[in-house]
Amino acid sequence: MSTQWLAIQSFQQSQELLSAINTLSIHRKLTDKGYLDTNRKEAAEQVVETLIPFFQKLDKIVQNIEDGPRKPVLGVDARLRHLAENYVQAKRAQSNSPFLELSLSQVTELFYSESPEDRGKVLAVLAAFRELLEEHVGVDARQLLGNI
């Protein structure tokens, strides 16, 4: 696969993930403030089912990276691996984000929790992951569009 095609796929996947993060974040913030967000409830439930498999896949890649020397992971393109490497670097930098303090498997469990503390963690996790993903999208955009 060409580098440009990988960048296109990565950009599209990242945009879908950002949309999912925004949908869930807005829904959680509204419901936490006491609003009945019936318009987004079904969409929020669907995006959780999108985010969990993604985080599970990312977790496998991260474990592979943390286990030692660079080994190929079947079914993982270079851009997704790069995102996982950025996550590992951020985690090693000891950022004060709950997203980086928790394992990705713990993050996926938070999505189903109804406790106020966990719901707050989910919002913090989504915000931190959005930031990491936006940096990743920036690289893809520069690769696709050049330095316009």
C-alpha positions, 0 to 999 in steps of 0.5 A: 500500500502506498504511503499516501493511501495509508495516510488517507485511511488513517485520516478517515479513521481518525475523523470517525474516532474524533466524531465518536469522541465528540458525540460521547463527550457531549452526551456525557456532559449533558446527562451529567448536568441533568439534561435528558439528552434523548437525541444523542443517547442511541448515537452515544451507545453506538459510538461506545461500541465503536470506541471499545474495539478500537481501544482493544486493538490499540491495547494489543499494539501498545502491549507489543511495543512495550514488550520489547524490540519492534515486532510486526503485528499482523493486520496493523498498518504503519499509521496505527502503529505510529499512533500507538507509539505516540501513546507509549511515548506520552505514557512514558513522559508521565503526563498527568492524564487519567488516559495515560495512567490507566491501561487501555483495558481499564479505559474500555471498562470505564465506558460501561460504568455509571459511577460519577467518578468513572464518568468523569474519568471517561470525559478526561480520557476522551479529552486526552485521547482527542488531543493525541488523535488530533496530533496524529491527524495533523501528520496525516493532513500534512502528508496529504496536503503538504505544507500549504 
